[in-house]
Amino acid sequence: MADLDEIDKKILSVLQHEGRLPIVELADRVGLSATPCQRRVKRLEEEGVITRYAALVAPAAMGYGLQALVEVTLDDHSEKTVAAFEAAIRARPEVVACYAVTGDMDFLLHVFAPDLARFSDFAMKALLRMPGVKGSRSSFIMQAVKSDLAWAPVPRLK
């Protein structure tokens, strides 16, 4: 775990919400001058605390009217089968996230599709034919009550 002080946490919090903020404005918001702030951001990137920068795009604006959470169980947990399944999942653009989890399922997928027909094609013709897949169960997202991908902790004020 990285050793983060309060200023590092402030930098992360601001960048999580406004990733394109100029370094001068970021520095002002966290109480530093530009050069030390830039050095800190560079260090946070090099240490892997900041893993990448991205724009958060509304799925519906890109034609993805359906989102599903898909539970997947494997019939075999050998290294070879799991690796083959993971490689197959990484190759599918409609799978935006895949997590190995505990409990009754082995993996939880977050899937985007334009509509139910395209999701069905993915589930029936791709997912269920992937290596080791024993079964799946899908739940469709009706409404995002909270979708806060910018989750860095807001520093506690002293």
C-alpha positions as CSV (number, residue, x, y, z in Angstrom):
1,M,0.0,0.0,0.0
2,A,1.2,3.4,-0.9
3,D,2.1,5.9,1.9
4,L,-0.3,8.7,1.3
5,D,-0.4,11.9,3.3
6,E,-3.4,14.3,3.5
7,I,-2.2,16.4,0.4
8,D,-1.8,13.2,-1.7
9,K,-5.4,12.3,-0.7
10,K,-6.6,15.7,-1.6
11,I,-4.9,15.5,-5.0
12,L,-6.6,12.1,-5.6
13,S,-10.0,13.3,-4.6
14,V,-9.8,16.4,-6.9
15,L,-8.5,14.3,-9.8
16,Q,-11.2,11.7,-9.4
17,H,-13.8,14.3,-10.0
18,E,-12.0,16.6,-12.4
19,G,-9.2,14.6,-14.2
20,R,-8.5,17.2,-16.8
21,L,-7.9,20.0,-14.3
22,P,-4.7,22.0,-15.2
23,I,-1.9,21.4,-12.7
24,V,-1.9,25.1,-11.6
25,E,-5.6,24.9,-10.6
26,L,-5.0,21.5,-9.0
27,A,-2.1,22.9,-7.0
28,D,-4.3,25.9,-5.9
29,R,-7.1,23.6,-4.7
30,V,-4.7,21.4,-2.6
31,G,-2.6,24.2,-1.2
32,L,0.6,23.7,-3.1
33,S,2.5,25.5,-5.8
34,A,2.5,24.0,-9.3
35,T,6.0,22.3,-9.3
36,P,5.6,20.3,-6.0
37,C,2.0,19.4,-7.0
38,Q,3.3,18.1,-10.4
39,R,6.0,16.1,-8.7
40,R,3.4,14.5,-6.4
41,V,1.1,13.6,-9.3
42,K,4.0,12.1,-11.2
43,R,5.0,10.0,-8.1
44,L,1.4,8.8,-7.6
45,E,1.4,7.7,-11.3
46,E,4.8,6.0,-11.0
47,E,3.7,4.2,-7.8
48,G,0.6,2.9,-9.4
49,V,-1.8,4.8,-7.2
50,I,-3.1,6.6,-10.3
51,T,-3.5,3.8,-12.7
52,R,-4.8,5.7,-15.7
53,Y,-7.0,8.6,-16.9
54,A,-10.3,8.1,-18.6
55,A,-13.5,9.9,-19.5
56,L,-16.7,8.6,-18.0
57,V,-19.1,8.2,-20.9
58,A,-22.9,7.7,-20.5
59,P,-23.6,4.2,-21.9
60,A,-26.9,5.2,-23.4
61,A,-25.2,8.0,-25.4
62,M,-23.1,5.3,-27.1
63,G,-26.1,3.1,-27.9
64,Y,-25.9,0.8,-24.9
65,G,-29.5,0.7,-23.7
66,L,-29.0,-2.5,-21.7
67,Q,-26.6,-3.3,-18.8
68,A,-26.5,-6.6,-17.0
69,L,-24.7,-8.2,-14.1
70,V,-24.0,-11.8,-15.0
71,E,-23.0,-14.5,-12.5
72,V,-20.9,-17.2,-14.0
73,T,-20.0,-20.6,-12.5
74,L,-17.3,-22.8,-13.9
75,D,-17.4,-26.6,-13.9
76,D,-13.6,-26.9,-13.6
77,H,-11.3,-24.7,-11.6
78,S,-8.0,-25.9,-13.0
79,E,-5.4,-23.2,-13.8
80,K,-5.8,-24.0,-17.5
81,T,-9.6,-23.6,-17.6
82,V,-9.6,-20.4,-15.5
83,A,-6.9,-18.9,-17.6
84,A,-8.8,-19.8,-20.8
85,F,-12.0,-18.4,-19.5
86,E,-10.3,-15.1,-18.4
87,A,-8.7,-14.8,-21.8
88,A,-12.0,-15.3,-23.5
89,I,-13.7,-12.7,-21.3
90,R,-10.9,-10.1,-21.9
91,A,-11.5,-10.5,-25.7
92,R,-15.2,-9.6,-25.4
93,P,-15.8,-5.9,-25.8
94,E,-19.3,-6.0,-24.2
95,V,-17.8,-7.2,-20.9
96,V,-16.7,-3.9,-19.3
97,A,-15.8,-5.5,-16.0
98,C,-15.1,-9.1,-14.7
99,Y,-14.5,-10.0,-11.1
100,A,-13.5,-13.3,-9.5
101,V,-15.7,-13.5,-6.4
102,T,-16.5,-15.7,-3.5
103,G,-19.8,-17.4,-2.9
104,D,-22.1,-19.4,-5.1
105,M,-20.6,-18.0,-8.3
106,D,-17.1,-17.9,-9.6
107,F,-17.2,-14.6,-11.6
108,L,-19.4,-11.5,-11.8
109,L,-19.5,-9.7,-15.1
110,H,-20.8,-6.2,-16.0
111,V,-22.0,-6.4,-19.6
112,F,-23.2,-3.6,-21.9
113,A,-25.4,-4.3,-24.9
114,P,-27.5,-2.2,-27.3
115,D,-30.6,-4.3,-26.6
116,L,-31.9,-7.6,-25.3
117,A,-31.4,-9.4,-28.7
118,R,-27.7,-8.5,-28.7
119,F,-27.3,-9.5,-25.1
120,S,-29.0,-12.8,-25.8
121,D,-26.5,-13.4,-28.7
122,F,-23.6,-12.7,-26.4
123,A,-25.0,-14.9,-23.6
124,M,-26.0,-17.9,-25.8
125,K,-23.4,-17.8,-28.5
126,A,-20.4,-16.6,-26.7
127,L,-20.5,-16.8,-22.9
128,L,-22.1,-20.3,-22.5
129,R,-19.5,-21.6,-25.0
130,M,-16.5,-20.2,-23.2
131,P,-14.0,-22.7,-21.7
132,G,-15.3,-24.2,-18.4
133,V,-18.6,-22.3,-18.2
134,K,-21.1,-24.5,-16.4
135,G,-23.8,-21.9,-16.2
136,S,-24.8,-18.2,-15.8
137,R,-27.5,-16.1,-14.3
138,S,-28.2,-12.6,-15.5
139,S,-29.8,-9.6,-13.7
140,F,-30.6,-6.5,-15.7
141,I,-29.8,-3.1,-14.4
142,M,-33.1,-1.1,-14.4
143,Q,-31.7,2.1,-12.9
144,A,-28.3,3.2,-11.6
145,V,-29.1,4.5,-8.1
146,K,-25.5,5.3,-7.5
147,S,-22.6,4.8,-9.9
148,D,-19.7,6.7,-8.4
149,L,-16.6,5.4,-10.1
150,A,-14.7,8.4,-8.7
151,W,-14.4,6.9,-5.3
152,A,-11.2,8.2,-3.8
153,P,-11.7,9.0,-0.2
154,V,-12.4,12.7,0.6
155,P,-9.7,13.7,3.0
156,R,-11.0,14.3,6.5
157,L,-10.6,17.9,7.5
158,K,-8.7,18.4,10.7
